[in-house]
Amino acid sequence: MSLYNWDEIPEERVKAKLSRKLIVGKRVMLAQIFLKKGCVVATHKHTSEQMTFVLDGLLELKLPNGPVRVGRGQVLVIPSNIEHSAVALEDTLDLDIFSPVREDWLTGQDHYLRKG
């Protein structure tokens, strides 16, 4: 069992308009994501199931069935291996939950995220 405090977790600057903090368990990862307005997350997919919970701000995600806006208090569930991208329409803080853990994020192999 582990107890964490977000204030004590170092913030990783991924690119100019995106930074994150990570908490990693054995089979699940929780990420606090900070996106500045205009930040683009390039199209990608992964084996992890993803839940995106927007705490503040507004994201627009492009999914196979069309765009979806996710705002404050909303949660979007993205199944495994679904191609998606995102743009921050406002400064946004969200929590992303992944299962299994995103090993590409831990090893720096998340090149799609670092573009731009």
Beta strands, then each sheet from edge to edge (+ up, - down):
strand 1: 12-15
strand 2: 18-24
strand 3: 29-35
strand 4: 40-44
strand 5: 49-56
strand 6: 58-63
strand 7: 66-71
strand 8: 75-78
strand 9: 84-88
strand 10: 92-99
sheet 1: 1+ 2- 3+ 10- 5+ 8-
sheet 2: 4+ 9- 6+ 7-
end
